[in-house]
Amino acid sequence: MRLLKFSDPDYREEIERLVNRCDVDFSTQDEAVRDIIERVKKEGDAAVVALTNQFDHTEYSVEDLRATKEEVQQAYDAVKLEELEALKLAADNIERYHQKQVQHSWEYKEGEVYLGQMIRPLETVGVYVPGGKASYPSSVLMNVIPARVAGVERIVMVSPTPRGEVSPHCLVAADIAGVDEIYKVGGAQAVAALALGTATIPRVDKIVGPGNIYVALAKRLVFGLVDIDMIAGPSEILVLADDTARADFIAADLLSQAEHDEDAVPILVTPSEALAEATREEINRQKAELGRKGIVDASLENKCQLIVTRTLDEAVDLANRVAPEHLELAVDNPHEMVKRIRNAGAVFMGHYTPEAIGDYLAGPNHVLPTSGTARFSSPLGVYDFIKRTSLISYNKEELDRVGRACSVLAEMEALEAHSRAVKIRIS
């Protein structure tokens, strides 16, 4: 865990490394994933079953791939009442927030020219949910509910079940959110099946949801056949703090990211060296109480930085350059400071707004741009599950009025047939 000060000789070099941290290397897995996609393309269900049994150590047949109503009911029986109530509360908050994002078709007329935009939901969407060691019912809710709010007709979920172990929490979350079909398939073969379609698993229009590097690469390779949400990198948080912040709060939030995986990126940026030192002490104290110690230690050693800037203004500028997935404003007046934030996936304002509340319950989506892509990307939302179609209508008089100019523009580009398609209609 590095405490980096503006006066350190390698300060600028380390800052540049942080800003340009997107260094995912797909090359070692590229050929393997291409082979999986090609096999699913040629063999369909047979390849999906064989690969699933190979990688997940299952003994499924084609008939076993789809989760049954009985399995969903058994999942409800396995979930505690308190857990069920928490899932329903989160689902209600997520739906309420995303209802605000709904877009509507619109039109207008200029003289006799009719123009507009038609909004339509995607017909079929595939949601990938990680399985195995980790269970992520929150990811189910965050990916499915915006699609349902958008009006997607058919939502298909895929999730690996190593050794046949199905997450009851994910099944219940899928039922609450309104998933239509659930398949016990994961990895690159699941992505390929959604993109290409098989006799059992339908072809979708878009694939969303996080996964390991094989899933990420498969999504990248099928993009164009289908749409995808993003290629997600490691989870990251940047806490921007002044001297009103509490070190124990900051340490807890940095550790909440460190426990995600070994490559998670926890960062503190502050002009207060005393706060940075106190936070380091708190991290060392609090991490001893955590269960995922190996993962936490790896993240802290490899990725965690406590950065001391000259001024708070310099800290804000650095936060905008980093463009973090999660940005916490642990400052005296966060609602004023947020006006200066240009690049962040989500902003958590104030000392009592931990990033974890956004992961689960607040309502805004936790599927966020990582690795600096918040410079040009947005959180997942209803707008990711719609398509926009332009509407245009001219009558003869209006085409007569502007047709010559249109022909001139076509001829400027040496597209004679375009010009003639207009000229043949005008007086």
N, C-alpha and C positions, 0 to 999 in steps of 0.2 A: 504494500500500500504506500504509494508515493505522495509525499507532501511537496508540491511543486510551487516555488515562490517566484514572483516576477523578477527577483534579483538573481536567480540561478542562471548560470551560463548557458544551459541547454533549454531554457524556458521557451523560447520561440520555436525551437525544433520540436519540443514535446507538444506544444499547442498545435503546430501544423500536423503532426502525426494524429492527434486527436480529431481534428477537423476532417482529415482525409482518412478516416478509419474504415471505410468500406473496402474490405480486402478479401471477400469471400472467393475461395478458389474451388471452382466446380470441376476442374480438369480431371482429378483422380476418379470421380464418379461418373463422368460424362458418358463414357462408352457403355458402362454397365446399365445406366438408365435408358440409353437409346435402345439397347438390346431388349430390355423389358417392354418398352413401348412397342417395338416392332413385333415382339412375340404376342402381345395382346392383340395387336392389329391383325395378325395372321390366324391366331388360334382362339380368340375370344374367351368365352367362359372357361374353357379348358386351361388356358394359360393363367387366368386369374386364380382359379382353384389351386393349380399346381404351385404357383409362386407364393400364394398365401400359406399353403401348407408347409412349404419349404422355409419361408422366413419367419412365420409366426408359430411354427411347431404345432400345427393343428391337423385335424384329420377331416376336414370339411368336404362335403360333396357340393355340387351346384345348389342343391335344395337347401343347404345349411347356410348359404351366404346371407340371406335376408332375415333380419330379426323379426320374430313373430309377435303377435299381440300378447301371447302368453308370456314371452320373455319381458315385454314391457311391464305387464302386470306384476310379474315376479320382482322386477326392479322397484316398483312402488312399494312392495312389501318389505324390501330390504333397506329402504331409505327411512331415516328417522323423521318424525313429524316436524321437529325444529329445522331440519335440513330442507324438507319440502316447503315449509313456509318461507324460508330464506330464498329458495329458488323462485318461488312465485312472486315475492316482493321485488327481487331483482328483475324478473321478466316484466312486471308492471312498470317499473321505472324506465327500463330500456325501451319499452313500447311507447310510453308517453313522450319520451324525448324524441324518438325517431318519427313520431307522427308529425312533429314540427317540420320535418324535412320533405314532406310529401309535395311533389310538384304537379301542376295541372297543365293540360293543353291550353294554348292561347292562339288568338287570331286577331287580325286587324285589316282594314281596307284603306288603300290610298287611291281615291277615285274609284275606278272599276278593277283595280288590281287587288287580289285577295292573297294575303300572306299569313303564315302561321306556323306553329310547331305542335306536333302531335306527340304526347307522352304515352308510352306503352311500357308495361313491365316485361321483363324477360319471361319466357315461358317455363324454362326448366333450369334450376340452379343446383350445383353440387357443392356440398359443404364437407370439407375434410376436418376431422377432429382427431388429434393425437390420442393414442391409447397406450396400454402397457403399464409401465411403472407409474406414469402420471395420469390423473383423471382431471379433465378440464371441462366440467359442465358450464362454466362461465363462457368458454369459447363457443359452445353450442348456442347459448342464448344470444351472444353478441353477433354471431354470423347469420343466424336463422331469422331472428325477429325483424331486422331491417328488410330482409327479402320478403317476409310475409306482409309487412306494412306496405311495401311497394306494390304488392299484388301478384307476386310470382305464383304461378299456378301449381307448380310441382317442385318441391324441395327434397333433394335426395342427400342423405348423409352417409358418409363412409368413415369407418374408424377401425383400426386394427384391434384384434383381440388375441394377444399372445397367449398361447396354450389354452385358448378358448375362454379366457377370462374377460368377461364383459363388464364395463363400468355401469353399475346401476344408476349412479348419479347422472351420467351422460344420457342414458336411455330416458330417464325421467325428464331431464332438461329438454331433450328432443321432443318428447310428447307435449310438454308445456308450451314449447315454442311453436309447435305446429309442423314438425317434419312429416313428410308424407311416406317416405321409405327410408329404411336404415339397413345398410349392408355392412357385414363384419369383415371388411377388407381394408387394408391400409397400404402404405408404401407407394412406390412408383406405379405398381400395377393398378392401384385404385384410381390414381390420377389418369392413367391411360384409359381405363375402362370408362370413366366419366367423359373423357374427351372424345373417345372413338365410339363408345356404345358397344354393348354385347347383347346377346339374347336375353340376359337377365338384368344387367345394369344399364339404365337408359343413358343416351348421349345427352349432355347438358349444354347450355349456352355459356355458362360461366362457372369457374371453380374458385371458391374462396376458402380460407382457413389455413392455419399454420401447420407446419410439419418439419421433419428433419431435413437434412441436406438433400436426400434422395427425392423427397417430396417437392422441395423447392426447385430442384433441377428439372424434375418431370413437369412441373407447372410451367417453367420457363420454356421447355421444349415443345409443349403442346399449345403455347400461346399462338394465336392465329387460327388454329382449329376451333378454339374456344377463347373466351376472355378469361383473365385471371384478376385477382385483386392486387397482389403485389408479391415481390420476392422479399420475404421478411428476414432481417438479420437478427442478431442477438438483442435481447431486451436491454434497455438503457434508461437511465434517469440522470438528470442534471438538477441538483438543488442549488438555486441561486439565493444566497443568504446574506443578511446584514447582521449587525451585532444585537438585534432583538431576537434572533433565532435561538432555539435550544439545541444543544449538541446531542442530547439523548434522542430527540425527535429525528434529527437529521440522520444519525447513525442507524436508527431503526429503519428509515426509509431507504437508505443506501443498501442495507442488508436485505431488504425485501426484494431488491433487484438481483443482488449477488446470489441469492439462493435459486434463481431460475436455472442457470447453467454456468459452466466454467468460463464462457465467453461473455457473460453479461457485463454491462459497462456502468458502474456506479461512479458519479462525479459530484464533487462539491466545488462550487466556485464562490469565493467570498473575499472581500478586502480585509477580513479580520483573521490574522494569524492565530490569535488566541482561540477563536471559534474552531478553526481547522485543527489545531492541536487537541482541543477538548473533544472534538468529534472523533479523531483517531483513537483516543483513549476509550471513548464510549463504544466504538466499533469492536475493539479488542475485548471489552468487557461483555458486550451483548452477544457476540458471536459464539461464546462458550456455551450459551444456553440453547443454541439452535441444533436441529437434528441433521441437516444436510451439510455437515461441517466440511467434508472434502470439497464439495462444489463451491461453498462459500469461500473457503481459503483460496481456491484456484482463481476465482473471480477477483478477489481482493488483491491477490499478488500480481495477476497479469493485467487487469484492466482498471482497477480503482485508482482514482487520482483525487487528491484534495488540493485544489489550486487556490493560491493566494494572489489576488490582483492588487494593483495600486489603489484603485478606487472602485466604487460600486458601478459607476458608469462603464468602466472597463469590463467589469464582470457581465453587465448586460450585453455589451458588444460581443463578448466571447460566447455567451449563451446563444446569441443569434447566429454566430458562425458555426457553432457545433450543431445547431438545429436538432435538438434531442427528441427522442420519441416521447418521453415524459419530462416536463419541466415543472419543478416546484418553485414557487416564489415565497420563500420563507423570509419575508421582509415586513417592515412596519406598515407600508401602504401598498399591498399587492394590487388593488384595483386601479391604482394610478400607474404602477409600473407596467402592468400588462399592456398598456397602450403602446409601450416601446418594444414589445415582443413581435418579431416578424416571422420567426421560424420555430415551430414546435408542433409535435403531434397533438398533445393535450397539455393544458396549463392548469396547475393546481395552485390555487391562490390562498395564502394565509397559513398560519402555523397549525391550524386544526383541519387541514385538508390533505391527508396523506394520499399518496399515489394509489395505495391499495383500495381506497374507496371508489376510485374510478375503474379499477380492474373488475370490480364485482357489482356494485350496487347503485352508483349515482345515476346512471342512465346513458351518458355519452359512450360511444363505442370504444372498446379497448383494443381493437385492431387498428394499429397506428403505424405511420411511416417510421422506419428505423434507418440507422447508418447515415444520417444526414439528409435523407430523401424528404424530410419535412420542408426542405427548401422549395419543393415543387409538388408534393403529394399531400393528400388529406386523409383523415380517418375514414374507415369503412362506414357507409351510410346508405340510406334509402336510394340516393342518387346513383349508387353503384349497381342497382338492380333494375334500372329503367333504361330505355333507349329513346332517343329523340328523333323524330322524323319531320323534315321540313315540308311545308305545304305551300304550293304556288299555283295561282290561277290568273291568267290574262284573258281578256276578250279581244276581239279583232281591232277595235279602236285603240286600245292601249298598246297592242303589239305594233300597230301601224306607227304609233307615236315614237316608240323607242327602238323599233326593229333595226333601223339603219345603223344606229350606234352599236347595237349588238353584233351586227355583221362586220362592222369595222374592227371591233375587238377580236372577232374570230379570225379575220384576215391578217391582223397583226401577228397572229400565232401560226399563220399558214395552214389553218384548218378550214379548207374550202367547203367541206360538207357541212360543217357547223354553220357557216355563213348561209349556205343555200337552204338549210332547214328553216331559217328565219325568213329569207327572201321569198321563198315559195308561198309564204302565208301573208305577205304584206302587199299593199297596193303599190 
